[in-house]
Amino acid sequence: MLSPLWRFLKSESCILLSSPLSSFLKYTSCVLMPSPLWSFLKSKSFVLLSAPLWSFLKSKSCVLMSAPLWSFLKSESCVLMSSPLWSFLESKSCVLMSSPLWSFLKSESCVLMSASL
């Protein structure tokens, strides 16, 4: 994916989302983060987000992924999640995803992303 996000997932130090990624998330309504997850991400160090995506994430209450996004994720290469983030995601009943994606995350401990996203 974007190299800063790649680094975050491996080091838990920061998350940086560009305007193109922000637009993708906002207009496809693919990913919505719960407040506890958002707080977890912020606590790791610092978060840099475009204002529109920040507002979008703050206004939502659960994680949802559409079938088109799932297809996209499956087609790309692998980024390993940090163990603490993975454990957090796995433990939260408020995280709602398509069954195939949730099963994948629980069995593989990875997220498929692309530099082109």
C-alpha positions as CSV (number, residue, x, y, z in Angstrom):
1,M,0.0,0.0,0.0
2,L,1.3,3.5,0.7
3,S,4.7,3.2,2.2
4,P,3.9,5.1,5.4
5,L,0.9,2.8,6.1
6,W,3.1,-0.2,5.3
7,R,5.5,1.1,7.9
8,F,2.8,1.6,10.4
9,L,1.5,-1.9,10.0
10,K,5.0,-3.3,10.6
11,S,6.2,-0.9,13.3
12,E,3.0,0.5,15.0
13,S,4.5,3.9,14.9
14,C,2.2,5.9,12.6
15,I,-0.5,5.9,10.0
16,L,-0.5,8.2,7.0
17,L,-3.3,8.2,4.5
18,S,-3.2,10.2,1.3
19,S,-6.0,12.1,-0.4
20,P,-6.5,9.4,-3.1
21,L,-6.9,6.7,-0.4
22,S,-9.1,9.0,1.6
23,S,-11.3,9.5,-1.4
24,F,-11.4,5.7,-2.1
25,L,-12.5,4.9,1.4
26,K,-15.0,7.8,1.6
27,Y,-16.8,7.3,-1.7
28,T,-17.0,3.5,-1.8
29,S,-18.0,3.4,1.9
30,C,-15.8,0.3,2.2
31,V,-14.1,0.7,5.5
32,L,-15.6,2.2,8.6
33,M,-13.6,2.1,11.9
34,P,-15.1,1.8,15.4
35,S,-14.0,4.4,17.9
36,P,-12.0,1.9,20.0
37,L,-10.0,0.9,17.0
38,W,-9.4,4.5,16.0
39,S,-8.2,5.3,19.5
40,F,-5.9,2.3,19.4
41,L,-4.3,3.5,16.1
42,K,-3.9,7.0,17.5
43,S,-2.3,5.7,20.7
44,K,0.6,4.1,18.8
45,S,2.1,7.5,17.9
46,F,0.6,10.0,15.5
47,V,-2.0,9.9,12.8
48,L,-2.0,12.1,9.7
49,L,-5.3,12.1,7.8
50,S,-7.1,14.4,5.4
51,A,-9.9,16.3,7.0
52,P,-12.7,14.5,5.0
53,L,-11.5,11.1,6.0
54,W,-11.0,12.1,9.6
55,S,-14.7,13.3,9.7
56,F,-15.8,10.2,7.9
57,L,-14.1,7.8,10.3
58,K,-15.2,9.7,13.4
59,S,-18.9,9.5,12.3
60,K,-19.0,5.7,12.0
61,S,-19.5,2.9,14.5
62,C,-18.3,-0.3,12.9
63,V,-16.0,-1.8,10.3
64,L,-17.7,-2.8,7.0
65,M,-16.0,-4.1,3.8
66,S,-17.9,-4.4,0.5
67,A,-17.5,-7.3,-1.9
68,P,-15.7,-5.2,-4.5
69,L,-13.1,-4.2,-1.9
70,W,-12.7,-7.8,-0.8
71,S,-12.0,-8.8,-4.4
72,F,-9.5,-6.0,-4.7
73,L,-7.7,-7.0,-1.5
74,K,-7.5,-10.6,-2.5
75,S,-5.8,-9.7,-5.8
76,E,-2.9,-7.9,-4.3
77,S,0.2,-8.7,-2.3
78,C,0.5,-9.3,1.4
79,V,1.2,-6.9,4.3
80,L,1.6,-8.5,7.7
81,M,-0.2,-6.9,10.6
82,S,1.6,-6.1,13.9
83,S,0.7,-8.6,16.6
84,P,-0.9,-6.1,18.9
85,L,-3.1,-4.7,16.2
86,W,-4.0,-8.1,15.0
87,S,-4.9,-9.2,18.6
88,F,-7.1,-6.1,19.0
89,L,-9.0,-6.7,15.8
90,E,-9.5,-10.4,16.6
91,S,-10.9,-9.6,20.1
92,K,-13.5,-7.0,19.1
93,S,-17.1,-8.1,18.6
94,C,-17.9,-4.6,17.3
95,V,-15.8,-5.3,14.2
96,L,-18.2,-6.4,11.5
97,M,-16.9,-7.6,8.1
98,S,-18.0,-9.8,5.3
99,S,-17.7,-13.4,6.5
100,P,-15.1,-14.4,3.9
101,L,-12.9,-11.5,4.9
102,W,-13.2,-12.0,8.6
103,S,-12.4,-15.7,8.2
104,F,-9.4,-14.8,6.1
105,L,-8.1,-12.4,8.7
106,K,-8.5,-14.9,11.5
107,S,-6.8,-17.6,9.6
108,E,-4.0,-15.8,7.9
109,S,-3.0,-12.9,10.2
110,C,-2.5,-10.6,7.2
111,V,-4.1,-7.9,5.1
112,L,-3.8,-7.7,1.3
113,M,-3.0,-4.3,0.1
114,S,-1.6,-2.6,-3.0
115,A,0.7,0.3,-3.7
116,S,-1.9,1.5,-6.2
117,L,-4.8,1.8,-3.7
